[in-house]
Amino acid sequence: SARLERFLQMCAEDNMQVCNITTPANYFHVLRRQMLRNFRKPLIIMTPKSLLRHKMAVSETSEFLGDSQFMRIKSDTNAPADERVKRLVLCTGKVAFDLIEARDAAGDEETSIVRIEQLYPFPGEPLAVRLKRMTNLETVVWAQEEPKNQGYWHFVESYLETCLSEAGTAPQRPVYAGRDASASPATGLASRHKEQQQKLIAEAL
């Protein structure tokens, strides 16, 4: 297992970069950025093999060309207008696609799903700017596939609170949606994994 929380525990003083990429163009741009910078820092990329064949993990040719660049934050493919958003679901990685599919299937037009593609250094400033545009926001959720004592939650919680405070939104604390704490990183049973996945998506939305 890739114990991503262990990398995040070591993050401080801009010592490394930790990303979870969901599109081919963003993967290309983060690698290009790494090579073109005039300094070198470790780049940790948490991206599962399943995204290699995921029907939603695609990019247009234009996203590789011209002035395109690495996006630390990415919106979903069918985002509602900012003023209509009442529920914001923040996440990282492939769970975003499960959330987008479930949201669209339910016909929900008041939920926005935003992917955090770079976990560290955390993109707090652009996230706060985006939050300010959501003037009717009622709930902010952090959704993850990993158990609560693993994954990203304990790392991002304080960053999200700071962003919510700076943006002056009605919700001042994020809500966790995901698996319960577990001693194991996986259930070991496909049916149980699917059941837990469906539950966390329902909680997030």
trRosetta pair geometry for C-beta under 8 A, 3 or more apart (Angstrom, degrees):
i j d omega theta_ij theta_ji phi_ij phi_ji
1 185 4.4 80 -135 77 166 163
1 186 7.1 -164 -88 -21 127 106
2 46 6.0 164 128 -127 143 95
3 6 4.5 44 115 0 108 116
3 7 7.7 149 102 -10 66 81
3 150 7.3 -92 -145 -151 79 111
3 185 7.2 -113 -93 -84 81 142
4 7 5.7 -51 -161 33 48 111
4 8 6.4 44 146 -18 74 106
4 18 7.3 120 -165 -170 96 128
4 20 7.9 17 -135 -74 154 116
4 44 7.9 147 -134 143 81 129
4 46 5.0 15 -99 -93 129 152
4 146 7.7 -127 44 -58 114 158
4 151 6.7 29 67 -127 114 40
4 152 7.1 -25 111 -64 126 78
5 8 5.4 -55 -147 40 39 113
5 9 6.3 49 152 -28 68 100
5 146 7.7 178 -38 146 113 159
5 150 5.3 -136 -13 -160 141 58
5 151 6.0 4 -58 28 109 12
5 152 7.3 -145 -88 -70 82 34
5 154 7.3 50 -142 49 121 109
5 155 6.9 -165 -133 -30 76 120
6 9 5.6 -43 -148 27 33 116
6 10 7.1 27 153 -13 59 104
7 10 6.0 -66 -162 37 35 107
7 11 7.0 48 143 -41 66 98
7 16 7.4 -102 -177 101 98 147
7 18 5.5 141 127 -104 124 131
7 44 5.1 -172 -164 150 154 174
8 11 5.4 -37 -154 5 43 121
8 18 6.2 -106 -82 52 75 175
8 119 6.5 -61 -101 134 113 135
8 120 6.5 157 -125 -22 76 137
8 152 7.0 146 -63 -119 165 62
8 155 4.3 -48 161 -94 141 154
9 155 7.7 -110 -64 -87 53 111
10 15 7.3 -92 142 83 86 134
10 16 7.2 30 107 22 103 135
11 15 6.7 -169 -141 51 46 96
11 16 6.1 -103 -108 56 80 96
11 18 6.3 -78 -77 -6 136 127
11 120 4.3 -42 -154 -173 154 167
11 155 7.7 60 44 -149 129 127
12 15 6.1 23 67 1 53 118
14 41 7.4 -70 153 -121 79 160
14 121 5.8 -7 -109 -68 81 121
15 41 7.0 171 163 -153 32 115
15 42 7.7 9 139 34 73 104
16 41 5.7 -176 -115 162 40 102
16 42 4.3 -24 -127 69 106 99
16 43 7.4 -176 -173 -78 82 26
16 44 6.3 40 157 -6 125 105
16 120 6.9 45 88 107 77 118
17 34 7.9 -143 53 -96 148 101
17 41 6.0 100 -13 105 95 114
17 42 7.0 -169 31 97 70 56
17 43 4.8 -12 68 -114 111 67
17 44 6.8 -180 92 27 56 69
17 118 6.8 -45 -169 -150 97 107
17 120 6.5 -171 -141 97 36 71
17 121 7.1 -47 -110 -1 75 68
18 44 4.6 -12 -111 69 71 111
18 46 7.1 22 -177 -8 88 108
18 118 7.4 121 82 -165 51 60
18 119 4.6 -44 98 64 103 107
18 120 4.4 40 32 40 102 98
19 30 5.8 -163 110 -148 177 158
19 43 7.0 -7 11 -172 113 89
19 44 7.1 160 25 87 65 58
19 45 5.1 -18 72 -111 97 71
19 46 7.1 -175 93 26 44 73
19 117 6.0 8 -158 153 95 70
19 118 4.9 -33 -103 -105 88 64
19 119 6.7 -176 -96 11 29 79
20 45 7.4 142 -95 -165 33 58
20 46 4.5 -30 -97 73 87 96
20 47 6.4 152 -156 -74 55 67
20 92 4.3 87 66 159 139 111
20 93 4.4 -57 163 -64 130 86
20 116 7.6 52 49 96 108 73
20 117 6.5 -137 70 -149 61 43
20 119 6.5 54 -3 -29 99 110
21 26 5.0 -174 -150 106 102 108
21 27 4.6 120 143 -79 153 79
21 30 6.2 -127 -82 11 133 145
21 45 6.1 -15 1 -156 110 110
21 47 5.0 -28 53 -80 84 131
21 117 5.9 48 -105 -158 55 102
22 26 6.8 28 51 50 58 141
22 47 7.7 -166 -75 -125 40 103
22 51 6.6 -132 -142 -136 54 144
22 57 6.1 -123 172 -118 66 95
22 74 6.8 -139 54 58 119 148
22 93 6.4 161 -76 -141 102 22
22 94 6.6 162 -120 -80 98 51
22 96 6.1 -22 -115 47 162 134
22 97 7.4 175 -163 -39 124 102
22 115 5.7 -67 10 -169 146 162
22 117 6.7 -112 11 -105 91 97
23 26 4.6 85 62 11 92 104
23 27 6.9 -155 92 -9 47 87
23 57 6.1 -165 -105 -160 48 66
23 58 7.2 -27 -142 77 88 17
23 59 4.9 102 170 -66 109 106
23 63 7.5 -56 142 142 135 155
23 74 7.1 161 -3 -127 125 168
24 27 5.6 -58 -149 36 32 114
24 28 6.3 35 154 -21 67 105
24 57 7.0 106 -30 152 80 83
24 58 6.9 -5 8 -144 114 32
24 59 4.5 -128 59 11 92 120
25 28 5.6 -52 -150 35 33 114
25 29 6.3 26 155 -15 66 108
25 59 3.6 164 -21 -153 105 158
25 60 7.7 -4 -49 51 142 53
25 63 3.7 -44 -110 126 165 117
25 64 5.3 -128 -121 -68 94 70
25 68 6.8 -60 -180 161 124 141
26 29 5.7 -54 -142 40 33 109
26 30 6.3 32 159 -20 67 105
26 59 7.6 -177 -6 -83 69 138
26 70 6.1 87 -152 -140 70 67
26 71 5.7 -73 -108 41 111 89
26 74 6.9 -72 -70 -56 149 140
26 117 5.8 -91 178 -153 147 153
27 30 6.2 -54 -144 34 27 106
27 31 6.6 23 157 -13 61 108
27 45 7.7 80 -131 -158 87 147
27 47 7.1 26 -100 -77 119 171
28 31 6.1 -66 -156 39 27 107
28 32 6.2 24 152 -18 66 111
28 64 5.9 -1 88 -122 159 97
29 32 5.5 -53 -141 38 34 112
29 33 6.1 40 157 -23 67 103
29 64 7.9 -153 -55 -125 91 56
29 68 6.8 -112 -84 133 134 92
29 69 5.6 130 -161 -176 136 35
29 70 3.8 -178 124 -69 113 71
29 71 7.6 67 76 -2 150 64
30 33 5.6 -46 -144 34 32 115
30 34 6.5 39 152 -25 60 103
30 43 7.2 154 157 -167 104 137
30 45 7.1 130 111 -95 143 122
30 70 4.8 102 -73 -119 64 133
30 117 7.9 -145 -63 149 134 117
30 118 7.9 169 -112 -80 125 104
31 34 5.6 -50 -152 30 33 116
31 35 6.7 22 154 -11 64 106
32 35 6.0 -63 -152 40 33 104
32 36 6.0 17 159 -11 71 116
32 70 7.7 -171 58 -46 92 105
33 36 6.1 -65 -135 43 27 102
33 37 6.3 38 165 -36 65 103
33 69 7.5 79 -72 -167 115 87
33 70 5.1 -48 -26 -11 142 139
34 37 6.6 -48 -151 15 21 112
34 43 5.1 -51 -107 -35 135 156
37 40 7.5 154 92 -74 109 43
46 93 6.8 -52 113 -85 102 121
47 51 6.0 -75 179 39 95 141
47 93 7.3 -172 -113 -123 53 88
48 51 5.8 112 73 -8 75 95
48 93 7.2 70 0 -165 102 115
48 94 5.8 -59 41 -10 121 137
49 52 5.6 -29 -176 2 59 118
50 53 6.8 -74 -169 47 46 87
50 54 6.2 62 139 -53 77 105
50 94 6.2 43 84 -118 113 169
51 54 4.9 -41 -134 9 46 124
51 57 4.4 131 -170 -92 87 169
51 94 5.4 -139 -70 -85 102 116
52 57 7.7 -49 -63 90 9 143
54 57 4.0 72 73 3 108 111
54 94 6.7 -166 -68 -136 162 113
54 97 6.2 97 175 84 138 179
55 58 7.4 -28 170 -24 39 116
56 77 7.1 -124 -157 -18 108 147
56 97 4.5 156 69 -133 143 121
56 100 7.1 152 -160 73 160 137
56 101 7.7 -125 -46 -56 150 104
57 94 7.6 -38 -66 -111 125 91
57 97 7.1 -62 -51 -67 82 147
59 63 4.5 -107 -179 66 107 142
59 64 6.8 103 126 -43 130 90
60 63 5.0 109 62 -10 75 101
61 64 6.1 -61 -169 31 45 108
61 65 6.6 19 147 -8 75 119
62 65 5.7 -74 -144 45 39 105
62 66 7.0 -4 -165 16 75 122
62 68 7.1 142 145 -50 60 135
63 68 5.3 138 -170 -139 40 155
64 68 6.3 -144 -154 71 1 148
65 68 6.2 71 61 13 33 121
70 117 7.8 -156 176 112 87 137
70 118 7.9 69 150 -48 117 125
71 74 5.1 88 115 -73 132 87
71 117 6.1 81 99 26 73 150
72 116 7.5 -12 156 -160 73 62
72 117 5.6 -159 -163 62 29 95
72 118 4.2 -54 -139 26 87 119
72 123 4.0 137 132 -68 135 146
72 126 6.5 121 72 48 119 144
73 114 6.2 -2 -174 177 102 108
73 115 7.0 155 -161 83 51 58
73 116 6.2 -24 -107 -110 76 52
73 117 6.5 -159 -82 13 21 91
73 118 7.9 -75 -48 31 57 86
73 123 5.5 -141 -39 94 102 150
73 126 5.7 -162 11 111 134 123
73 127 6.1 162 -83 -78 150 80
73 130 6.9 -130 131 -22 156 153
74 114 7.3 161 82 -162 41 62
74 115 4.5 -11 62 59 92 110
74 117 5.7 64 -6 -38 104 120
75 79 4.7 -36 169 -44 121 150
75 112 7.1 -47 -148 -173 96 106
75 113 7.8 110 -169 82 55 57
75 114 5.8 -35 -108 -110 55 77
75 115 7.7 -151 -72 20 8 81
76 79 5.1 136 58 -64 83 85
76 96 6.9 -161 -97 175 93 105
76 99 7.9 -109 -98 98 137 100
76 100 4.8 172 -153 -104 126 117
76 103 7.8 19 160 59 170 146
76 112 6.8 -172 19 -167 113 61
76 113 4.2 60 -48 67 133 96
76 114 7.2 -97 -24 -75 81 38
76 115 7.5 117 -71 -20 65 95
77 100 6.3 68 29 -168 95 147
78 100 6.9 124 32 -165 99 103
78 103 8.0 179 76 100 113 112
78 104 5.8 67 61 -91 153 117
79 112 5.2 42 -147 -132 95 96
79 113 7.5 -136 -97 41 86 64
80 84 4.5 -97 153 84 123 121
80 85 5.7 157 80 -70 111 75
80 109 5.1 116 -94 -179 130 65
80 110 6.4 -33 31 -95 171 23
80 111 7.4 98 6 52 125 32
80 112 6.0 -113 41 -72 86 89
81 84 4.7 80 64 7 85 108
81 85 7.5 -141 94 -25 44 83
82 85 5.8 -45 -157 7 37 117
82 112 7.9 12 -110 -60 52 157
82 133 4.2 -48 -170 137 155 102
82 134 5.1 -117 -172 -84 85 60
82 135 7.4 74 134 3 96 78
83 133 8.0 -85 -56 160 63 73
83 134 7.6 -174 -87 -137 27 43
83 135 5.8 -5 -121 39 74 105
83 136 6.2 71 -175 1 55 113
84 109 6.5 -41 150 142 137 88
84 110 5.9 -115 152 -111 85 65
84 136 7.1 -17 -137 53 12 135
85 88 6.1 49 166 -69 126 86
85 110 6.4 136 -132 -173 31 55
85 111 7.2 80 -141 -127 77 14
85 112 4.5 -22 -120 -12 128 119
85 134 4.6 -56 75 -138 124 112
85 136 6.7 148 72 69 53 90
85 137 6.0 -1 111 -87 95 79
86 110 4.4 0 23 169 104 115
86 111 7.4 -49 60 -74 74 55
86 136 5.7 -49 -88 124 72 99
86 137 6.5 155 -144 -128 30 33
86 138 4.6 6 -176 14 84 111
86 139 7.0 37 143 23 72 85
87 110 6.2 72 18 122 90 87
87 111 4.4 -23 76 -108 106 83
87 112 7.4 170 90 25 56 63
87 137 7.8 133 -76 -148 17 70
87 138 6.5 -36 -71 61 63 92
87 139 4.8 -5 -117 65 79 104
87 140 7.9 174 -160 -82 52 30
87 141 6.9 15 -177 -4 95 113
87 205 7.6 103 121 -152 148 44
88 111 7.6 171 -85 -157 25 60
88 112 5.2 -16 -114 66 71 97
88 114 6.5 -3 -171 7 99 114
88 131 7.5 -89 -6 -112 176 81
88 134 6.4 22 -58 -175 128 176
88 137 6.0 -12 -14 -136 115 117
88 139 7.2 -175 31 95 64 57
88 140 4.9 -11 68 -114 103 73
88 141 7.0 179 92 26 52 71
89 99 5.9 -150 116 -177 150 148
89 111 6.3 27 -8 -179 108 105
89 112 7.1 -174 28 90 71 46
89 113 4.8 -18 70 -109 107 73
89 114 7.3 162 82 24 53 66
89 141 4.7 -20 -113 69 68 110
89 143 5.5 7 -172 -5 105 123
89 177 7.6 -43 -135 39 103 142
89 204 5.1 68 -132 173 131 104
89 205 6.9 -30 -60 -82 147 58
90 114 5.4 -24 -106 71 68 95
90 116 6.2 40 -177 -27 100 109
90 140 6.7 18 -6 -177 111 92
90 141 6.8 177 26 86 69 52
90 142 5.3 -30 75 -103 99 65
90 143 7.3 160 77 19 44 74
90 156 7.8 -156 121 152 130 146
90 160 6.9 -177 57 -112 160 127
90 174 7.1 -56 37 -133 124 136
91 95 5.3 -109 173 87 142 110
91 96 5.1 177 85 -75 120 80
91 99 6.5 146 11 -5 154 152
91 113 6.9 -18 23 -167 111 93
91 114 7.7 143 28 79 64 49
91 115 6.3 -38 79 -109 73 62
91 116 7.2 -165 95 17 22 86
91 142 7.0 137 -83 -164 58 53
91 143 4.4 -34 -83 68 116 89
91 144 6.4 171 -138 -76 87 56
91 204 7.6 11 -60 -144 127 147
92 95 7.8 46 71 42 37 103
92 96 7.4 -19 -146 -41 8 112
92 115 6.0 104 -113 -164 46 75
92 116 4.7 -55 -78 66 103 84
92 117 7.0 161 -137 -88 93 26
92 119 6.4 4 -102 -69 168 103
92 144 7.4 4 41 -105 82 93
92 152 6.2 90 31 -35 128 166
93 96 6.7 157 83 -6 38 95
93 115 7.7 175 11 -147 27 109
93 145 7.4 -85 92 9 132 117
94 97 5.7 -38 -170 22 63 111
94 98 7.3 62 140 -13 74 97
94 145 8.0 1 71 -24 85 144
95 98 5.4 -52 -158 37 49 114
95 99 6.2 50 146 -21 74 105
95 143 6.1 -150 132 124 135 105
95 144 6.7 164 23 -139 163 31
95 145 4.9 -166 -69 -42 128 101
95 200 7.9 -49 -152 113 132 126
95 201 8.0 -156 -170 -85 94 88
96 99 5.6 -58 -150 38 33 112
96 100 6.2 33 153 -21 68 106
96 113 5.9 143 -153 153 84 121
96 115 4.7 -16 -88 -83 158 109
97 100 5.6 -48 -141 35 33 112
97 101 6.4 34 158 -18 64 105
98 101 6.0 -56 -149 37 28 110
98 102 6.3 23 156 -14 64 110
98 197 7.0 -85 -169 175 161 109
98 201 5.7 -101 137 -95 110 130
99 102 5.9 -59 -146 40 29 107
99 103 6.0 30 157 -21 66 110
99 113 5.0 154 115 -123 124 147
99 143 6.4 118 -79 85 140 159
99 201 6.0 -162 -94 -135 65 90
99 204 5.9 -65 -117 107 118 143
99 205 6.7 171 -151 -60 85 105
100 103 5.8 -55 -143 37 28 112
100 104 6.2 23 160 -14 64 109
100 113 5.5 -133 -75 57 78 152
101 104 6.1 -59 -146 40 26 106
101 105 6.2 27 156 -20 64 110
102 105 5.7 -55 -143 37 29 112
102 106 6.4 23 158 -14 64 109
102 201 5.1 122 -10 168 169 127
102 202 7.9 -115 177 -73 149 52
102 205 6.0 -132 115 -33 118 157
103 106 6.0 -65 -152 40 27 106
103 108 4.8 -84 -163 56 77 119
103 111 5.4 -129 -137 84 126 125
103 113 6.4 -156 -9 -30 156 126
103 205 5.8 -162 -85 -120 81 128
104 107 7.5 39 -179 -72 35 31
104 108 7.7 -86 -70 41 22 78
106 205 7.0 129 24 158 157 145
108 111 4.7 8 139 18 127 114
108 205 6.6 -161 -15 -169 169 112
111 205 6.1 25 -146 -141 172 78
112 134 7.3 -125 25 -102 145 134
114 127 7.9 132 135 -128 147 92
114 130 7.1 122 -121 135 157 153
116 119 6.2 82 131 -86 116 63
116 122 7.8 -13 -166 -145 132 79
116 123 6.9 -173 -145 37 90 108
116 127 7.6 -1 -101 -85 103 131
116 156 7.3 143 56 -120 171 143
118 121 7.2 8 145 64 118 53
118 122 7.5 173 115 -118 82 30
118 123 5.8 90 70 -32 106 109
119 122 6.4 -23 174 -93 41 76
119 152 6.3 -120 -126 -128 135 120
119 155 7.0 38 177 117 119 137
119 156 7.1 -88 -147 -74 94 106
120 155 7.8 -72 -54 170 115 132
122 156 7.1 151 -120 -120 134 77
122 159 4.6 -70 153 -143 166 153
123 126 5.0 -30 166 44 108 107
123 127 5.6 117 108 -26 85 99
124 127 5.7 -66 -146 41 28 111
124 128 6.2 29 160 -22 68 107
124 159 5.7 -124 -86 -168 108 96
124 162 6.2 -16 -148 98 135 117
124 163 5.3 -144 -153 -76 80 99
124 166 7.7 84 163 25 103 150
125 128 5.9 -54 -148 32 28 110
125 129 6.7 29 154 -18 62 105
126 129 5.4 -50 -149 34 38 116
126 130 6.4 38 153 -19 67 103
127 130 5.7 -54 -151 36 34 111
127 131 6.3 37 150 -23 66 105
127 163 4.8 -29 105 -141 113 147
128 131 5.5 -51 -146 34 33 114
128 132 6.6 41 153 -26 63 100
128 163 4.6 -142 -74 -151 82 77
128 166 4.4 -24 -138 93 142 120
128 167 4.7 -159 -159 -59 73 92
129 132 5.9 -50 -156 25 31 114
129 133 7.4 31 149 -20 60 101
129 167 7.8 -135 -49 -102 13 100
130 133 5.9 -54 -162 26 39 112
130 134 7.3 29 147 -15 66 104
131 134 5.9 -61 -158 33 41 108
131 137 7.0 -38 -162 -13 78 167
131 140 7.9 -5 -123 -93 117 137
131 163 6.1 129 -9 153 149 99
131 164 6.6 -133 -171 -104 161 51
131 167 3.6 -33 98 -126 120 168
131 169 5.4 -80 167 -47 113 130
132 167 4.7 -141 -61 -149 72 89
132 168 7.1 49 -109 44 85 93
132 169 7.7 -125 -88 -62 42 87
134 137 4.2 63 127 -51 112 114
134 169 7.1 13 82 -114 99 121
137 140 6.9 27 173 -58 123 90
137 169 5.1 -31 77 -155 131 120
137 170 6.2 -180 88 33 76 97
137 171 6.5 -92 132 16 101 103
138 170 6.3 -22 -113 80 42 135
138 171 6.6 80 157 -38 27 111
139 171 5.8 108 -115 -64 28 151
139 175 6.4 -20 -171 8 100 132
140 160 7.0 178 134 177 134 120
140 164 6.4 -142 22 -91 160 125
140 169 7.3 75 -37 111 128 154
140 171 5.0 -177 6 95 95 142
140 173 7.9 -173 62 106 106 31
140 174 4.8 -74 109 -110 101 74
140 175 6.9 147 85 13 51 80
141 174 6.5 124 -125 -170 14 86
141 175 4.9 -38 -107 69 70 94
141 176 7.6 132 -159 -109 72 6
141 177 5.1 16 -176 -5 119 122
141 203 8.0 167 -154 131 139 78
141 204 5.3 151 135 -146 147 68
142 152 7.5 -132 175 100 124 106
142 153 6.0 138 114 -115 135 79
142 156 6.2 160 -131 93 147 128
142 157 7.3 -108 7 -87 161 66
142 160 6.5 -110 -60 -54 123 165
142 174 4.9 53 -19 155 101 137
142 175 7.2 179 21 78 69 41
142 176 5.8 -26 66 -108 96 55
142 177 6.9 173 83 27 44 76
142 178 7.8 -36 113 -24 78 118
143 177 4.4 -26 -100 77 81 108
143 178 6.1 149 -157 -63 51 87
143 200 6.4 127 -156 160 98 101
143 201 7.7 66 -161 -103 142 45
143 203 7.7 154 -111 90 102 92
143 204 3.9 18 -89 -107 135 134
144 151 4.6 132 152 162 146 151
144 152 5.5 -178 -95 39 147 99
144 153 6.0 -127 18 -49 142 93
144 177 7.8 139 19 83 56 62
144 178 4.5 -3 63 -96 72 144
144 200 7.9 -82 73 -178 37 143
145 151 7.3 168 65 -101 56 142
145 178 6.8 -129 -74 -141 7 103
145 179 7.1 31 173 -12 39 112
145 197 7.0 1 -129 -111 97 87
145 200 7.1 153 -109 84 48 161
146 150 4.5 -111 165 99 119 99
146 151 2.8 163 67 -57 136 119
146 152 7.2 120 41 4 130 70
146 153 7.9 -148 79 -9 104 99
146 178 6.8 1 67 -178 50 138
146 179 6.8 -115 130 38 25 116
146 185 7.1 -36 -139 -151 92 81
147 150 4.7 62 61 26 86 104
147 151 6.9 167 57 -4 44 111
147 178 7.3 149 -142 137 17 110
147 179 4.6 -69 -101 97 54 115
147 180 6.5 -22 -146 93 90 38
147 181 5.5 86 166 -138 112 28
147 182 3.9 -130 -101 25 154 98
147 184 8.0 114 -27 76 146 49
147 185 7.2 -130 7 -125 111 42
148 151 7.7 -61 -125 42 16 116
148 153 6.0 -38 -154 43 62 158
148 176 6.5 60 -124 165 108 146
148 178 6.0 147 -77 87 72 111
148 179 6.5 -142 -27 89 72 60
148 180 6.0 -38 0 -163 116 27
148 181 4.7 -64 59 -65 100 69
149 154 7.6 26 -143 -28 40 131
149 181 4.1 59 -18 -134 111 98
149 182 7.0 -166 38 36 107 46
150 182 7.4 -48 1 57 119 85
150 185 6.2 175 -164 -111 175 81
151 178 7.2 -124 61 -179 161 161
152 155 5.4 -78 -163 49 56 110
152 156 5.1 25 155 -9 97 118
153 156 6.5 -70 -136 44 22 94
153 157 6.1 39 167 -48 63 103
153 176 5.7 40 -139 -121 134 117
153 178 6.8 -133 -58 30 132 149
154 157 6.1 -29 -136 3 27 120
155 159 7.6 4 140 1 64 119
156 159 5.2 -68 -156 48 54 114
156 160 5.6 53 150 -27 86 106
156 174 8.0 -23 119 49 99 162
157 160 6.0 -60 -150 34 26 109
157 161 6.6 25 155 -19 63 106
157 174 6.5 -141 -132 53 65 118
158 161 5.6 -50 -148 34 35 114
158 162 6.5 38 153 -20 64 103
159 162 5.8 -55 -154 35 32 112
159 163 6.5 32 150 -18 65 106
160 163 5.6 -53 -148 36 35 113
160 164 6.3 35 154 -19 67 105
160 174 4.4 -1 128 -24 146 135
161 164 5.8 -54 -146 37 31 111
161 165 6.3 32 154 -19 64 107
161 172 7.0 43 -147 161 78 69
161 173 6.0 0 -104 -111 97 62
161 174 7.0 -108 -62 0 67 90
162 165 5.7 -56 -149 36 30 112
162 166 6.3 26 156 -16 65 108
163 166 5.8 -57 -144 39 29 108
163 167 6.1 22 158 -14 65 112
164 167 5.9 -59 -142 42 27 107
164 169 5.2 -78 -155 45 78 113
164 171 6.2 -76 -151 104 136 74
164 172 5.3 153 127 -140 126 39
164 173 7.1 -150 67 -58 163 20
164 174 7.2 -167 -38 -47 140 79
165 168 7.6 28 175 -68 31 42
165 172 6.4 57 -77 -147 72 93
169 172 7.2 173 79 -75 80 52
171 174 7.6 85 143 -85 124 39
177 200 5.6 124 153 -166 83 75
177 203 4.1 174 -142 111 103 106
177 204 3.9 158 115 -76 158 71
178 200 5.0 35 -120 -136 34 129
178 203 7.7 -118 -23 78 28 137
179 182 6.5 -26 137 -14 122 123
179 196 5.5 28 -102 177 102 128
179 200 6.2 -49 -49 -67 60 132
182 185 7.5 154 97 -83 116 18
184 187 7.4 127 97 -90 124 22
184 188 7.0 -27 147 -26 154 107
186 193 7.1 -10 -167 -93 84 121
187 192 4.3 -154 165 98 150 117
187 193 4.7 -161 34 -66 129 78
187 196 6.7 169 -53 4 140 141
188 192 7.9 12 63 54 59 130
189 192 4.1 59 83 16 110 112
189 193 6.6 177 86 -15 54 85
190 193 5.5 -55 -147 35 32 114
190 194 6.4 32 156 -19 66 105
191 194 5.8 -53 -150 35 31 111
191 195 6.4 33 151 -20 63 106
192 195 5.5 -52 -148 35 34 114
192 196 6.3 31 155 -16 66 106
193 196 5.9 -59 -149 39 29 108
193 197 6.2 32 152 -24 64 108
194 197 5.5 -53 -146 34 31 115
194 198 6.4 31 156 -18 64 105
195 198 6.0 -56 -152 35 29 109
195 199 6.5 29 151 -20 63 108
196 199 5.5 -55 -149 36 34 115
196 200 6.4 29 157 -17 68 104
197 200 6.2 -56 -147 36 29 104
197 201 6.5 28 155 -17 63 107
198 201 5.9 -56 -148 36 30 112
198 202 6.4 32 153 -20 64 107
199 202 5.7 -56 -150 36 30 111
199 203 6.4 29 153 -18 65 106
200 203 5.5 -51 -146 37 35 113
200 204 6.2 38 154 -23 66 105
201 204 5.7 -53 -146 35 30 112
201 205 6.3 9 161 -2 65 112
202 205 6.4 -70 -144 47 25 97
